[in-house]
Amino acid sequence: MDIYKLLRVVVIFCVINQGLAWWGGGGGSKSKSSSRETSKKSSSSGSSSSKRGSGIWGGSRSKPSKPAPKPQPKPKPKPPAPKPKPEVKPQPRPKPKPPAPKPKPKPADSGKRKSGWWGGKNRNVPPKPKRSGWFWSGKKKNVPPKPKPKPKPIPETPPSSKPKPAPKPKQITKPETDIKKVIEKYEGMRLKAYDAQPKNPKVHDTTIGIGFNLNRPDAEKTFKKHVPGVDFNKVKSGEQTITKEQARALFNHDVDNIYEPRARNKVGKDVYDKLPSNVKAAVVNAVYRGDLGPKTTNLIKQGKWKEVGKEYLDHNQYKNADKLGIPGVKTRMDWNKEQFDTMIKQETPKQ
């Protein structure tokens, strides 16, 4: 036990003892005189049997001691009535309680003395670092800042080892050289009679199949020859139609026997046979539609291909195609001009 705490207990005990002695003796001068007289009487007679205490055992010294009371006999207890036996009911077995958690062991006493009245902080424990700033500042003065982690370098992706594919060369589309395919592309095929120029009141161009004109002088004769058993008048009025085979039979006859020979005769056999196939197709295509004029024909014969295209497009139907309701004519004539222009490089220079 700590010696300081023992001394405190002894001092407190003495103070309490003296206070009780003063309170039990009556206090003051009267208590002192009465105590002297009683002490004399007791010393002279020597027959006083009662012991008078003072202080903490306290009572008044002048008061005689009271005789002890005589013990009274205790009454005999009555025998208890027999209790009825209670019926014993089977009780369910209590479930076993889970084991209590083991208490954590207390740390052993280090034997170091604690300072303060009721014990406080250990003397040998180093003080915590003081905080700087205002009262509620949470920043620590002496604590070094934590180093920030450095960002990891992102690994560079190696360039792909695969070689880039070479760009595909642009495919140069060759112009169509088949005369019949070129004409059919722009004419189309209709199995019922129709007006090819509905907005032109001066022309009644009743057509069927692949551009077969039903108003030309030899139309009925040619029709009956290649489409036998079909009423020409009913077909022309739109009451009857024809088949694809019949339309193609009329078209093949016209190209082979009328329009290609006509084109050869217009530009001259020597000039026509020397032309490339795409230019031949353009010449026959223009003759089939009827827009190859005499000026354009003369320029082709002379070999003046720079002027052929310009003269060819200087045509009334080309300029007024939208008004006449035949917009496809412009596309068709533009294609023919492109084929004519391919001959400019082959034009012989003037001597």
C-alpha positions as CSV (number, residue, x, y, z in Angstrom):
1,M,0.0,0.0,0.0
2,D,1.2,3.5,-0.8
3,I,2.6,5.2,2.3
4,Y,1.0,8.5,1.4
5,K,-2.5,7.0,1.4
6,L,-1.8,5.3,4.7
7,L,-0.9,8.5,6.4
8,R,-4.1,10.2,5.1
9,V,-6.2,7.4,6.6
10,V,-4.5,7.7,10.1
11,V,-5.0,11.4,10.2
12,I,-8.7,11.1,9.3
13,F,-9.2,8.4,11.9
14,C,-7.7,10.6,14.7
15,V,-9.8,13.6,13.8
16,I,-13.1,11.5,13.9
17,N,-12.1,10.0,17.3
18,Q,-11.5,13.3,19.0
19,G,-14.7,14.7,17.6
20,L,-16.8,11.9,19.0
21,A,-15.0,12.1,22.4
22,W,-15.8,15.8,22.7
23,W,-19.5,15.3,21.7
24,G,-20.0,12.4,24.2
25,G,-18.4,14.1,27.3
26,G,-20.8,17.1,27.4
27,G,-18.2,19.6,26.3
28,G,-16.9,22.8,28.2
29,S,-15.9,23.4,31.9
30,K,-18.9,21.5,33.3
31,S,-17.6,18.3,31.8
32,K,-14.2,18.9,33.2
33,S,-15.5,19.4,36.8
34,S,-17.8,16.5,36.8
35,S,-15.1,14.3,35.4
36,R,-12.8,15.2,38.3
37,E,-15.4,14.5,41.0
38,T,-16.3,11.2,39.5
39,S,-12.7,10.3,39.3
40,K,-12.2,11.0,43.1
41,K,-15.2,9.0,44.1
42,S,-14.1,6.1,42.0
43,S,-10.7,6.1,43.4
44,S,-11.9,6.3,47.1
45,S,-14.5,3.7,47.0
46,G,-12.9,1.4,44.5
47,S,-16.2,-0.5,44.2
48,S,-17.4,0.8,41.0
49,S,-18.0,-2.2,38.7
50,S,-19.1,-0.3,35.6
51,K,-16.5,0.7,33.2
52,R,-17.0,4.1,31.6
53,G,-15.6,4.7,28.2
54,S,-14.7,8.0,26.7
55,G,-13.9,9.1,23.2
56,I,-15.1,6.8,20.5
57,W,-16.6,4.3,22.9
58,G,-18.5,7.3,24.2
59,G,-21.2,7.9,26.7
60,S,-21.4,10.3,29.7
61,R,-18.9,9.5,32.6
62,S,-21.4,10.6,35.4
63,K,-24.2,8.2,34.2
64,P,-24.3,4.8,35.8
65,S,-24.2,1.8,33.7
66,K,-27.5,0.1,33.0
67,P,-27.9,-3.5,34.1
68,A,-28.1,-6.0,31.3
69,P,-31.7,-7.2,30.6
70,K,-32.6,-10.8,31.6
71,P,-33.1,-13.2,28.7
72,Q,-36.7,-14.2,28.2
73,P,-37.5,-17.8,27.3
74,K,-38.3,-18.3,23.7
75,P,-41.7,-19.8,22.9
76,K,-41.7,-23.3,21.4
77,P,-42.6,-23.2,17.7
78,K,-45.7,-25.1,16.6
79,P,-45.0,-28.1,14.3
80,P,-45.8,-27.1,10.7
81,A,-48.7,-28.7,9.1
82,P,-47.9,-31.4,6.4
83,K,-47.8,-29.8,3.0
84,P,-49.5,-31.5,0.1
85,K,-47.2,-33.0,-2.4
86,P,-47.2,-31.0,-5.5
87,E,-47.7,-32.7,-8.8
88,V,-44.4,-33.0,-10.6
89,K,-44.8,-32.0,-14.2
90,P,-42.0,-32.9,-16.6
91,Q,-40.2,-29.7,-17.5
92,P,-38.5,-29.3,-20.9
93,R,-34.8,-29.4,-20.8
94,P,-33.3,-25.9,-20.9
95,K,-31.3,-25.2,-23.9
96,P,-27.6,-24.9,-23.2
97,K,-26.5,-21.3,-23.1
98,P,-23.7,-20.3,-25.4
99,P,-20.4,-20.0,-23.7
100,A,-19.6,-16.5,-22.5
101,P,-16.8,-14.7,-24.3
102,K,-13.5,-14.9,-22.5
103,P,-12.5,-11.7,-20.8
104,K,-9.5,-10.0,-22.3
105,P,-6.4,-10.2,-20.1
106,K,-5.6,-7.0,-18.4
107,P,-2.1,-5.7,-19.0
108,A,0.3,-6.2,-16.2
109,D,1.2,-3.4,-13.9
110,S,4.4,-1.8,-14.9
111,G,5.2,-0.7,-11.3
112,K,5.6,2.9,-12.3
113,R,4.3,5.5,-9.9
114,K,1.5,7.8,-11.0
115,S,1.5,11.4,-10.2
116,G,-1.5,13.6,-9.1
117,W,-4.1,13.2,-6.2
118,W,-6.1,10.3,-7.5
119,G,-3.5,9.1,-10.1
120,G,-2.9,10.5,-13.5
121,K,-0.6,10.1,-16.4
122,N,2.6,8.1,-16.1
123,R,5.6,10.2,-15.5
124,N,7.8,8.3,-17.8
125,V,5.5,8.4,-20.8
126,P,6.8,11.0,-23.3
127,P,4.3,13.8,-24.0
128,K,2.4,13.9,-27.3
129,P,3.4,16.4,-29.9
130,K,1.6,19.7,-29.3
131,R,-0.7,21.0,-32.0
132,S,-0.1,24.3,-33.5
133,G,-2.7,26.9,-34.5
134,W,-5.9,27.9,-32.8
135,F,-7.7,25.8,-30.1
136,W,-9.6,23.7,-32.6
137,S,-6.8,23.4,-35.1
138,G,-6.4,19.7,-36.2
139,K,-3.1,20.1,-37.9
140,K,-0.1,18.6,-36.2
141,K,3.0,20.8,-36.0
142,N,5.8,18.3,-35.6
143,V,4.4,15.4,-37.7
144,P,6.1,15.3,-41.1
145,P,3.8,15.2,-44.1
146,K,3.2,11.9,-45.9
147,P,4.9,11.7,-49.2
148,K,2.5,11.6,-52.2
149,P,2.7,8.5,-54.3
150,K,4.2,9.1,-57.7
151,P,2.0,8.3,-60.6
152,K,2.9,5.1,-62.4
153,P,4.1,5.8,-66.0
154,I,1.7,4.4,-68.6
155,P,3.6,2.0,-70.9
156,E,3.6,3.1,-74.4
157,T,1.9,0.8,-76.8
158,P,4.3,-0.5,-79.4
159,P,3.4,0.3,-82.9
160,S,1.6,-2.4,-84.7
161,S,3.9,-4.6,-86.7
162,K,1.2,-5.3,-89.3
163,P,1.9,-3.3,-92.4
164,K,-0.9,-1.0,-93.6
165,P,-2.7,-2.4,-96.6
166,A,-2.0,-0.6,-99.8
167,P,-4.9,1.5,-101.1
168,K,-6.9,-0.2,-103.7
169,P,-6.5,1.4,-107.1
170,K,-9.6,3.1,-108.4
171,Q,-11.4,1.0,-110.9
172,I,-11.8,2.7,-114.2
173,T,-15.2,1.8,-115.6
174,K,-14.9,1.2,-119.3
175,P,-17.7,2.7,-121.4
176,E,-20.2,0.2,-122.8
177,T,-19.3,-0.9,-126.3
178,D,-22.4,-3.0,-127.1
179,I,-24.6,-0.8,-129.2
180,K,-27.8,-2.6,-128.4
181,K,-27.2,-2.5,-124.6
182,V,-26.5,1.3,-124.7
183,I,-29.7,2.1,-126.6
184,E,-31.8,-0.2,-124.4
185,K,-30.3,1.4,-121.3
186,Y,-31.7,4.9,-122.3
187,E,-34.8,3.8,-124.1
188,G,-36.1,1.2,-121.7
189,M,-38.8,-1.4,-122.5
190,R,-42.6,-0.8,-122.4
191,L,-45.1,-3.5,-123.6
192,K,-47.9,-1.0,-124.0
193,A,-48.1,2.0,-126.4
194,Y,-47.3,5.4,-124.9
195,D,-46.5,9.0,-126.0
196,A,-42.7,9.6,-125.8
197,Q,-43.2,13.4,-125.8
198,P,-46.4,14.1,-123.9
199,K,-45.7,17.9,-123.4
200,N,-44.8,18.5,-127.1
201,P,-48.1,19.3,-129.0
202,K,-46.3,19.4,-132.4
203,V,-45.2,15.8,-132.2
204,H,-47.3,12.7,-131.6
205,D,-44.6,10.1,-130.9
206,T,-46.5,6.9,-130.1
207,T,-44.0,4.3,-129.1
208,I,-43.9,0.7,-127.9
209,G,-41.2,-1.8,-126.9
210,I,-37.6,-0.5,-127.0
211,G,-38.3,2.8,-128.8
212,F,-40.2,1.4,-131.8
213,N,-42.1,4.3,-133.3
214,L,-45.6,3.3,-134.4
215,N,-46.2,6.5,-136.4
216,R,-43.4,6.0,-139.0
217,P,-44.3,5.0,-142.6
218,D,-43.1,1.4,-142.4
219,A,-44.3,0.7,-138.9
220,E,-47.3,-1.4,-139.7
221,K,-45.4,-3.5,-142.3
222,T,-42.5,-4.1,-140.0
223,F,-44.7,-4.9,-137.1
224,K,-46.8,-7.5,-139.0
225,K,-43.6,-9.1,-140.3
226,H,-41.9,-9.6,-136.9
227,V,-45.0,-9.8,-134.6
228,P,-47.5,-11.9,-136.6
229,G,-51.0,-12.6,-135.3
230,V,-51.2,-9.3,-133.3
231,D,-53.6,-6.5,-134.3
232,F,-51.4,-3.5,-135.1
233,N,-54.3,-1.0,-134.7
234,K,-55.3,-2.3,-131.2
235,V,-51.7,-2.2,-130.1
236,K,-51.3,1.4,-131.4
237,S,-54.5,2.5,-129.6
238,G,-53.4,0.9,-126.4
239,E,-56.1,-1.8,-126.3
240,Q,-53.6,-4.6,-126.6
241,T,-50.0,-5.3,-125.4
242,I,-47.0,-7.2,-126.7
243,T,-44.5,-9.6,-125.0
244,K,-40.8,-9.0,-124.3
245,E,-39.8,-11.4,-127.0
246,Q,-41.9,-9.5,-129.6
247,A,-40.5,-6.1,-128.4
248,R,-36.9,-7.4,-128.6
249,A,-37.6,-8.8,-132.1
250,L,-38.6,-5.4,-133.4
251,F,-35.6,-3.7,-131.7
252,N,-33.0,-6.2,-133.2
253,H,-34.5,-5.7,-136.6
254,D,-34.3,-1.9,-136.4
255,V,-30.7,-1.7,-135.1
256,D,-29.3,-4.4,-137.5
257,N,-31.1,-3.4,-140.7
258,I,-31.9,0.4,-140.3
259,Y,-30.0,2.5,-137.7
260,E,-26.5,1.0,-137.7
261,P,-26.3,1.1,-141.6
262,R,-27.7,4.6,-141.5
263,A,-25.0,5.8,-139.1
264,R,-22.3,4.2,-141.2
265,N,-23.6,6.0,-144.3
266,K,-23.9,9.4,-142.5
267,V,-20.3,9.7,-141.3
268,G,-18.8,7.6,-144.1
269,K,-17.8,4.0,-144.2
270,D,-14.1,4.7,-143.9
271,V,-14.5,6.9,-140.9
272,Y,-17.1,4.7,-139.1
273,D,-15.1,1.5,-139.4
274,K,-12.0,3.2,-137.9
275,L,-13.9,4.5,-134.8
276,P,-13.5,2.7,-131.4
277,S,-16.5,0.6,-130.3
278,N,-17.6,3.1,-127.7
279,V,-17.7,6.0,-130.3
280,K,-19.6,3.8,-132.7
281,A,-22.1,3.1,-130.0
282,A,-22.5,6.8,-129.4
283,V,-23.0,7.5,-133.1
284,V,-25.6,4.8,-133.5
285,N,-27.3,5.9,-130.2
286,A,-27.6,9.5,-131.6
287,V,-28.9,8.3,-134.9
288,Y,-31.5,6.0,-133.2
289,R,-32.9,9.0,-131.2
290,G,-32.7,11.3,-134.3
291,D,-30.5,14.0,-132.8
292,L,-27.3,13.7,-135.0
293,G,-27.6,16.8,-137.1
294,P,-25.8,17.5,-140.4
295,K,-23.3,20.0,-138.9
296,T,-22.2,17.4,-136.3
297,T,-21.9,14.8,-139.0
298,N,-19.7,17.0,-141.1
299,L,-17.4,17.7,-138.2
300,I,-17.0,13.9,-137.5
301,K,-16.1,13.4,-141.2
302,Q,-13.4,16.1,-140.9
303,G,-12.1,14.8,-137.7
304,K,-12.7,18.0,-135.8
305,W,-13.5,16.3,-132.5
306,K,-13.0,19.4,-130.3
307,E,-15.9,21.0,-132.0
308,V,-18.1,17.8,-132.3
309,G,-19.2,17.8,-128.7
310,K,-20.2,21.5,-128.5
311,E,-22.1,21.3,-131.8
312,Y,-23.9,18.1,-130.8
313,L,-25.3,19.6,-127.6
314,D,-26.4,22.8,-129.4
315,H,-29.8,21.1,-129.9
316,N,-33.3,22.4,-129.3
317,Q,-34.5,19.3,-127.4
318,Y,-31.3,19.2,-125.2
319,K,-31.9,22.8,-124.2
320,N,-35.7,22.4,-123.6
321,A,-35.7,18.8,-122.3
322,D,-37.4,19.7,-118.9
323,K,-40.1,21.8,-120.6
324,L,-40.9,19.0,-123.1
325,G,-41.1,16.4,-120.4
326,I,-38.0,14.4,-121.6
327,P,-35.3,14.9,-118.9
328,G,-33.6,11.6,-119.8
329,V,-32.6,13.1,-123.2
330,K,-30.0,15.3,-121.5
331,T,-28.4,12.4,-119.7
332,R,-28.3,10.4,-122.9
333,M,-26.8,13.2,-125.0
334,D,-24.2,13.9,-122.3
335,W,-23.0,10.3,-122.5
336,N,-22.7,10.6,-126.3
337,K,-20.6,13.8,-126.0
338,E,-18.2,12.1,-123.5
339,Q,-17.5,9.4,-126.1
340,F,-16.9,12.0,-128.8
341,D,-14.4,13.8,-126.6
342,T,-12.3,10.7,-126.2
343,M,-11.3,11.3,-129.8
344,I,-9.7,14.7,-129.2
345,K,-6.3,13.2,-128.4
346,Q,-6.3,11.3,-131.7
347,E,-7.1,14.4,-133.7
348,T,-4.4,15.0,-136.4
349,P,-2.8,18.4,-136.1
350,K,-3.1,20.8,-139.1
351,Q,0.0,21.1,-141.3
